Amino acid sequence: MSTTEILLIRHGETDWNLERRLQGHLDIPLNAEGQRQAQALARHLDGVALDGIFASDLQRAQQTALPLAQLLGIGVTIDRGLRERCYGALEGLRYTEAAERYPEAYAALMARDLDVRFPAGVHVAETVREFSRRTVDTLLRMLESGSFRRIAVVTHGGVLDCIYRYAHNLPLDQPRSCDVFNASINRLTWQAEQPRQLRVDGWADVTHLDDISLDEIG
Protein backbone atom coordinates (compact mmCIF):
# COMPACT_ATOMS: atom_id res chain seq x y z
CA MET A 1 0.00 0.00 0.00
CA SER A 2 1.34 3.43 -0.91
CA THR A 3 -0.04 5.21 2.17
CA THR A 4 -0.80 4.22 5.75
CA GLU A 5 -2.89 6.21 8.20
CA ILE A 6 -1.55 6.13 11.77
CA LEU A 7 -3.66 6.85 14.83
CA LEU A 8 -0.92 7.65 17.32
CA ILE A 9 -2.39 7.51 20.83
CA ARG A 10 -0.94 8.37 24.20
CA HIS A 11 -1.91 6.10 27.10
CA GLY A 12 -4.59 7.17 29.54
CA GLU A 13 -3.99 8.91 32.82
CA THR A 14 -2.05 7.38 35.72
CA ASP A 15 -1.69 8.55 39.30
CA TRP A 16 1.93 9.37 38.54
CA ASN A 17 0.82 11.69 35.75
CA LEU A 18 -1.17 13.62 38.34
CA GLU A 19 1.73 13.62 40.78
CA ARG A 20 4.19 14.71 38.09
CA ARG A 21 6.43 11.71 38.67
CA LEU A 22 8.80 10.49 35.98
CA GLN A 23 7.46 7.10 34.92
CA GLY A 24 9.85 6.03 32.17
CA HIS A 25 10.20 2.24 32.12
CA LEU A 26 8.49 1.74 35.49
CA ASP A 27 5.27 -0.17 34.91
CA ILE A 28 2.49 2.03 36.29
CA PRO A 29 -1.19 1.14 35.69
CA LEU A 30 -3.98 3.46 34.62
CA ASN A 31 -6.00 5.11 37.36
CA ALA A 32 -9.81 5.27 37.30
CA GLU A 33 -9.77 8.32 35.03
CA GLY A 34 -7.33 6.59 32.69
CA GLN A 35 -9.64 3.60 32.48
CA ARG A 36 -12.54 5.92 31.64
CA GLN A 37 -10.43 7.54 28.95
CA ALA A 38 -9.53 4.15 27.46
CA GLN A 39 -13.21 3.20 27.28
CA ALA A 40 -14.13 6.56 25.74
CA LEU A 41 -11.36 6.16 23.17
CA ALA A 42 -12.61 2.70 22.24
CA ARG A 43 -16.18 3.87 21.92
CA HIS A 44 -15.11 6.75 19.68
CA LEU A 45 -13.14 4.46 17.36
CA ASP A 46 -15.65 1.61 17.35
CA GLY A 47 -16.32 0.70 13.73
CA VAL A 48 -13.10 2.25 12.39
CA ALA A 49 -11.35 -0.25 10.14
CA LEU A 50 -7.90 -1.01 11.54
CA ASP A 51 -5.36 -3.43 10.12
CA GLY A 52 -3.54 -3.61 13.43
CA ILE A 53 -3.24 -2.25 16.95
CA PHE A 54 0.25 -1.86 18.38
CA ALA A 55 1.15 -0.97 21.95
CA SER A 56 4.10 -0.51 24.23
CA ASP A 57 4.70 -3.46 26.55
CA LEU A 58 4.11 -1.25 29.61
CA GLN A 59 0.71 -1.86 31.17
CA ARG A 60 -0.54 1.73 30.96
CA ALA A 61 -0.32 1.49 27.17
CA GLN A 62 -1.72 -2.03 26.99
CA GLN A 63 -4.63 -1.11 29.27
CA THR A 64 -5.44 1.80 26.97
CA ALA A 65 -5.34 -0.36 23.85
CA LEU A 66 -7.31 -3.33 25.19
CA PRO A 67 -10.87 -1.89 25.20
CA LEU A 68 -10.47 -0.84 21.56
CA ALA A 69 -9.07 -4.22 20.58
CA GLN A 70 -11.95 -5.99 22.31
CA LEU A 71 -14.56 -3.83 20.57
CA LEU A 72 -13.01 -4.39 17.16
CA GLY A 73 -12.30 -8.07 17.78
CA ILE A 74 -8.60 -7.89 16.95
CA GLY A 75 -5.44 -8.51 18.95
CA VAL A 76 -2.84 -6.09 20.26
CA THR A 77 0.73 -6.47 19.00
CA ILE A 78 3.11 -5.64 21.83
CA ASP A 79 6.35 -3.89 20.92
CA ARG A 80 8.96 -2.97 23.54
CA GLY A 81 10.35 -0.40 21.10
CA LEU A 82 7.30 1.78 21.84
CA ARG A 83 8.27 2.27 25.50
CA GLU A 84 8.72 5.66 27.08
CA ARG A 85 12.27 6.98 27.51
CA CYS A 86 14.18 5.40 30.37
CA TYR A 87 15.21 8.02 32.94
CA GLY A 88 17.35 5.76 35.14
CA ALA A 89 17.54 6.92 38.76
CA LEU A 90 15.09 9.75 38.08
CA GLU A 91 12.24 7.30 37.54
CA GLY A 92 9.68 7.37 40.34
CA LEU A 93 10.65 10.87 41.44
CA ARG A 94 8.56 13.99 41.20
CA TYR A 95 10.23 16.68 39.15
CA THR A 96 10.91 18.68 42.32
CA GLU A 97 12.50 15.63 43.95
CA ALA A 98 14.65 14.94 40.89
CA ALA A 99 15.89 18.54 40.99
CA GLU A 100 16.89 18.15 44.64
CA ARG A 101 18.52 14.71 44.47
CA TYR A 102 20.14 14.87 41.04
CA PRO A 103 20.62 18.56 40.22
CA GLU A 104 23.05 17.97 37.32
CA ALA A 105 20.84 15.32 35.73
CA TYR A 106 17.77 17.48 36.22
CA ALA A 107 19.47 20.45 34.60
CA ALA A 108 20.36 18.24 31.62
CA LEU A 109 16.74 17.03 31.46
CA MET A 110 15.40 20.57 31.38
CA ALA A 111 18.02 21.64 28.82
CA ARG A 112 17.29 18.61 26.59
CA ASP A 113 20.96 17.74 26.48
CA LEU A 114 21.02 15.11 23.76
CA ASP A 115 23.84 12.89 24.99
CA VAL A 116 23.68 13.01 28.78
CA ARG A 117 22.91 9.67 30.41
CA PHE A 118 21.34 9.98 33.85
CA PRO A 119 22.56 7.82 36.74
CA ALA A 120 21.25 4.25 36.60
CA GLY A 121 18.30 3.24 38.72
CA VAL A 122 16.22 0.10 38.31
CA HIS A 123 17.03 0.49 34.61
CA VAL A 124 19.93 1.99 32.67
CA ALA A 125 18.94 5.42 31.35
CA GLU A 126 18.74 6.37 27.68
CA THR A 127 20.00 9.58 26.15
CA VAL A 128 17.58 11.76 24.18
CA ARG A 129 19.32 10.78 20.95
CA GLU A 130 19.10 7.05 21.71
CA PHE A 131 15.46 7.33 22.68
CA SER A 132 14.49 9.21 19.53
CA ARG A 133 16.32 6.74 17.31
CA ARG A 134 14.65 3.77 19.02
CA THR A 135 11.13 5.11 18.77
CA VAL A 136 11.33 6.46 15.23
CA ASP A 137 12.99 3.28 13.99
CA THR A 138 10.26 1.20 15.66
CA LEU A 139 7.47 3.09 13.90
CA LEU A 140 9.22 3.07 10.52
CA ARG A 141 9.83 -0.67 10.81
CA MET A 142 6.09 -1.19 11.18
CA LEU A 143 5.25 1.07 8.26
CA GLU A 144 7.84 -0.18 5.82
CA SER A 145 6.19 -3.59 5.67
CA GLY A 146 3.68 -1.86 3.36
CA SER A 147 0.85 -4.13 4.50
CA PHE A 148 -1.31 -1.69 6.48
CA ARG A 149 -3.92 0.82 5.37
CA ARG A 150 -4.68 2.11 8.88
CA ILE A 151 -3.18 1.24 12.27
CA ALA A 152 -3.46 2.42 15.87
CA VAL A 153 -0.27 2.81 17.90
CA VAL A 154 -0.72 3.23 21.66
CA THR A 155 2.36 4.56 23.34
CA HIS A 156 3.75 7.35 25.57
CA GLY A 157 4.13 11.13 25.65
CA GLY A 158 7.83 11.12 24.93
CA VAL A 159 7.31 8.85 21.94
CA LEU A 160 4.65 11.19 20.56
CA ASP A 161 7.10 14.06 20.90
CA CYS A 162 9.84 12.15 19.02
CA ILE A 163 7.49 11.22 16.18
CA TYR A 164 6.18 14.78 15.92
CA ARG A 165 9.73 16.14 15.70
CA TYR A 166 10.65 13.56 13.06
CA ALA A 167 7.61 14.37 10.93
CA HIS A 168 8.30 18.11 11.11
CA ASN A 169 12.09 17.79 10.92
CA LEU A 170 12.49 19.64 14.23
CA PRO A 171 15.73 19.58 16.28
CA LEU A 172 15.76 17.25 19.25
CA ASP A 173 17.27 19.87 21.53
CA GLN A 174 14.64 22.58 21.09
CA PRO A 175 11.75 22.90 23.59
CA ARG A 176 8.71 20.75 22.95
CA SER A 177 6.28 22.46 20.58
CA CYS A 178 3.37 20.00 20.65
CA ASP A 179 0.80 18.91 23.21
CA VAL A 180 0.87 15.29 24.39
CA PHE A 181 -2.45 14.77 26.18
CA ASN A 182 -3.45 11.50 27.81
CA ALA A 183 -5.61 9.34 25.53
CA SER A 184 -5.27 11.85 22.71
CA ILE A 185 -5.62 10.81 19.06
CA ASN A 186 -2.88 12.15 16.80
CA ARG A 187 -3.34 11.46 13.09
CA LEU A 188 -0.48 10.95 10.68
CA THR A 189 -0.03 9.59 7.17
CA TRP A 190 2.94 7.60 5.94
CA GLN A 191 3.73 7.84 2.24
CA ALA A 192 5.68 4.75 1.27
CA GLU A 193 6.55 5.83 -2.27
CA GLN A 194 9.48 8.14 -2.91
CA PRO A 195 9.92 10.67 -1.55
CA ARG A 196 8.98 8.83 1.64
CA GLN A 197 7.25 11.11 4.09
CA LEU A 198 5.54 11.04 7.47
CA ARG A 199 2.91 13.80 7.59
CA VAL A 200 0.95 15.11 10.57
CA ASP A 201 -2.73 15.52 9.62
CA GLY A 202 -4.15 16.31 13.05
CA TRP A 203 -2.76 16.52 16.57
CA ALA A 204 -3.86 16.36 20.22
CA ASP A 205 -7.53 15.53 19.61
CA VAL A 206 -9.24 14.83 22.95
CA THR A 207 -12.80 15.78 21.99
CA HIS A 208 -13.82 12.13 22.40
CA LEU A 209 -13.10 12.38 26.14
CA ASP A 210 -15.71 15.06 26.84
CA ASP A 211 -18.64 14.29 29.12
CA ILE A 212 -18.39 10.51 29.07
CA SER A 213 -18.64 8.73 32.42
CA LEU A 214 -17.89 5.14 33.31
CA ASP A 215 -21.60 4.64 33.99
CA GLU A 216 -22.50 5.78 30.48
CA ILE A 217 -20.17 3.28 28.86
CA GLY A 218 -20.76 0.40 31.25
Backbone hydrogen bonds, N-H to C=O, Kabsch-Sander energy under -0.5 kcal/mol:
donor,donor_aa,acceptor,acceptor_aa,energy
4,T,190,W,-2.0
5,E,149,R,-2.8
6,I,188,L,-3.1
7,L,151,I,-2.8
8,L,6,I,-0.9
8,L,186,N,-3.2
9,I,7,L,-0.6
9,I,153,V,-3.2
10,R,184,S,-1.1
11,H,155,T,-2.0
12,G,60,R,-0.6
18,L,14,T,-1.5
19,E,15,D,-1.9
20,R,16,W,-0.5
20,R,17,N,-0.9
21,R,16,W,-2.6
22,L,93,L,-2.5
23,Q,21,R,-0.6
26,L,23,Q,-2.4
28,I,26,L,-1.3
31,N,13,E,-2.1
35,Q,31,N,-2.3
36,R,32,A,-2.1
37,Q,33,E,-2.5
38,A,34,G,-2.2
39,Q,35,Q,-2.0
40,A,36,R,-2.5
41,L,37,Q,-2.6
42,A,38,A,-2.1
43,R,39,Q,-2.5
44,H,40,A,-2.2
45,L,41,L,-1.9
46,D,42,A,-0.8
46,D,43,R,-0.6
48,V,45,L,-2.4
50,L,48,V,-0.6
51,D,150,R,-3.4
52,G,150,R,-0.6
53,I,75,G,-0.6
54,F,152,A,-2.9
55,A,77,T,-2.3
56,S,154,V,-1.8
61,A,58,L,-1.3
62,Q,58,L,-2.0
63,Q,59,Q,-3.2
64,T,60,R,-0.7
65,A,61,A,-2.0
66,L,62,Q,-2.2
68,L,64,T,-0.5
69,A,65,A,-2.2
70,Q,66,L,-2.7
71,L,67,P,-2.0
72,L,68,L,-2.3
73,G,69,A,-1.3
74,I,69,A,-1.9
77,T,53,I,-3.1
77,T,75,G,-0.5
78,I,76,V,-0.6
79,D,55,A,-2.8
82,L,79,D,-1.9
83,R,80,R,-1.9
87,Y,85,R,-0.5
89,A,119,P,-3.5
90,L,87,Y,-2.0
91,E,88,G,-1.7
92,G,22,L,-3.4
93,L,90,L,-1.9
95,Y,20,R,-1.5
98,A,94,R,-2.8
99,A,95,Y,-2.1
100,E,96,T,-1.4
101,R,97,E,-2.7
102,Y,98,A,-2.5
106,Y,102,Y,-2.9
107,A,103,P,-2.2
108,A,104,E,-2.0
109,L,105,A,-2.3
110,M,106,Y,-2.6
111,A,107,A,-1.9
112,R,108,A,-0.6
112,R,109,L,-0.8
113,D,108,A,-2.3
116,V,113,D,-0.6
118,F,116,V,-0.6
121,G,123,H,-2.4
126,E,86,C,-2.3
128,V,113,D,-0.5
129,R,114,L,-2.1
131,F,127,T,-2.5
132,S,128,V,-2.6
133,R,129,R,-2.2
134,R,130,E,-2.5
135,T,131,F,-2.4
136,V,132,S,-2.5
137,D,133,R,-2.3
138,T,134,R,-1.9
139,L,135,T,-2.1
140,L,136,V,-2.6
141,R,137,D,-2.2
142,M,138,T,-1.6
143,L,139,L,-2.2
144,E,140,L,-2.6
145,S,142,M,-0.9
146,G,143,L,-1.8
151,I,5,E,-2.4
152,A,52,G,-2.1
153,V,7,L,-2.8
154,V,54,F,-3.2
155,T,9,I,-3.2
155,T,153,V,-0.6
160,L,156,H,-2.3
161,D,157,G,-2.2
162,C,158,G,-2.1
163,I,159,V,-2.5
164,Y,160,L,-2.6
165,R,161,D,-2.4
166,Y,162,C,-2.3
167,A,163,I,-2.6
168,H,164,Y,-1.9
169,N,165,R,-0.7
169,N,166,Y,-0.8
170,L,165,R,-2.5
174,Q,171,P,-0.8
183,A,10,R,-0.8
183,A,11,H,-1.2
184,S,181,F,-1.6
185,I,205,D,-2.3
186,N,8,L,-1.9
186,N,184,S,-0.5
187,R,202,G,-2.1
188,L,6,I,-2.3
189,T,199,R,-2.6
190,W,4,T,-3.1
191,Q,189,T,-0.6
191,Q,197,Q,-3.1
192,A,2,S,-3.6
192,A,190,W,-0.7
193,E,2,S,-0.7
197,Q,191,Q,-1.5
199,R,189,T,-3.0
199,R,197,Q,-0.6
201,D,187,R,-2.8
201,D,199,R,-0.6
202,G,187,R,-1.8
205,D,185,I,-2.0
206,V,204,A,-0.7
209,L,206,V,-2.0
210,D,207,T,-1.3
212,I,209,L,-0.8
213,S,211,D,-0.5
217,I,213,S,-1.2
218,G,215,D,-0.8
